Amino acid sequence: MKAKILSISFILMFAFVQFANSAHLNFSSYFSGAQENPPLIINATGTGVYTLTASGGLNYRITVDGLSGSIQAAHFHYGMTGVNGPVVKILQ
């Protein structure tokens, strides 16, 4: 059964970090079913662009492609590569 839920887990190990200036930290990510634990064989992929602001806020833009249905849930995890870390932020 193909997953209709694309659980968006971000592993900073795959993020490419760059400093825009001293007030912001920008990074981006690419994600696919292969990054899930356990890995999923699905056609869905996605990208994200993020900015940590000087005030501690997080601005982000996430795009997905190849889903087999509508998004049912999206959230950020915190954890090491290969570990199902806890959900730290649910996206609505």
Backbone torsions as a table, in degrees:
resi	resn	phi	psi	omega
1	MET	NA	126.3	178.6
2	LYS	-76.6	139.9	-178.1
3	ALA	-74.7	130.0	172.5
4	LYS	-88.4	-17.1	-179.3
5	ILE	-95.3	122.5	174.5
6	LEU	-101.6	99.1	179.2
7	SER	-77.8	108.3	-174.1
8	ILE	-84.6	100.9	177.3
9	SER	-110.2	129.4	-175.1
10	PHE	-105.7	123.8	178.2
11	ILE	-110.8	112.0	-174.1
12	LEU	-60.9	-18.4	177.3
13	MET	-59.2	-28.7	-178.5
14	PHE	-94.6	-1.7	-179.5
15	ALA	-82.5	144.4	175.6
16	PHE	-104.6	112.3	-171.4
17	VAL	-96.2	137.6	174.3
18	GLN	-145.0	148.9	178.2
19	PHE	-99.1	118.8	177.9
20	ALA	-76.6	-43.0	174.0
21	ASN	-165.7	-177.6	-175.4
22	SER	-69.8	-13.9	-176.8
23	ALA	-93.2	-16.8	-176.1
24	HIS	-136.3	152.9	172.9
25	LEU	-123.5	119.8	-178.4
26	ASN	-107.7	142.0	173.4
27	PHE	-152.8	166.7	-178.9
28	SER	-139.7	164.8	179.8
29	SER	-147.5	159.3	172.9
30	TYR	-126.2	137.1	179.4
31	PHE	-138.8	153.1	-179.3
32	SER	-151.9	174.9	178.3
33	GLY	-61.6	-26.1	-179.9
34	ALA	-64.5	-20.9	-179.6
35	GLN	-88.0	-7.4	177.1
36	GLU	-73.1	162.4	177.7
37	ASN	-128.0	106.1	2.7
38	PRO	-75.8	159.8	-179.0
39	PRO	-58.9	145.6	177.2
40	LEU	-112.2	142.1	174.0
41	ILE	-98.5	97.6	-178.5
42	ILE	-140.3	162.6	179.1
43	ASN	-86.7	-12.9	-175.2
44	ALA	-70.0	139.7	175.0
45	THR	-139.1	170.1	177.7
46	GLY	-161.8	166.2	175.3
47	THR	-136.3	158.4	176.3
48	GLY	-142.8	146.0	174.8
49	VAL	-126.5	130.4	-171.3
50	TYR	-132.7	148.0	174.0
51	THR	-134.5	121.2	170.1
52	LEU	-88.4	122.8	-176.3
53	THR	-88.7	164.0	179.3
54	ALA	-60.7	-27.8	-179.5
55	SER	-85.9	1.4	178.4
56	GLY	94.4	4.8	178.2
57	GLY	-82.1	165.6	176.9
58	LEU	-127.8	118.8	172.4
59	ASN	-103.4	138.6	-178.8
60	TYR	-148.8	154.9	174.0
61	ARG	-135.9	120.4	-177.5
62	ILE	-118.8	133.8	175.6
63	THR	-125.1	145.3	178.8
64	VAL	-131.1	156.1	-179.6
65	ASP	-147.1	149.7	173.9
66	GLY	80.3	19.3	178.9
67	LEU	-70.5	149.6	178.0
68	SER	-88.2	-3.3	179.0
69	GLY	-169.2	-167.0	-179.5
70	SER	-76.1	157.4	177.1
71	ILE	-67.8	128.5	-180.0
72	GLN	-100.5	-27.0	-179.7
73	ALA	-161.8	150.7	175.3
74	ALA	-150.5	136.6	-177.5
75	HIS	-161.5	161.4	175.6
76	PHE	-97.1	138.2	173.0
77	HIS	-108.7	158.4	171.0
78	TYR	-123.2	124.1	178.6
79	GLY	172.4	170.2	178.9
80	MET	-78.0	160.6	177.1
81	THR	-56.9	132.5	177.8
82	GLY	83.2	1.5	-179.0
83	VAL	-118.0	136.5	175.9
84	ASN	-80.4	87.1	179.8
85	GLY	-72.2	165.8	-179.2
86	PRO	-68.5	151.7	173.5
87	VAL	-71.9	129.4	179.9
88	VAL	-112.1	-14.4	178.9
89	LYS	-156.7	124.3	174.8
90	ILE	-93.7	130.9	179.4
91	LEU	-93.3	137.6	179.1
92	GLN	-125.7	NA	NA
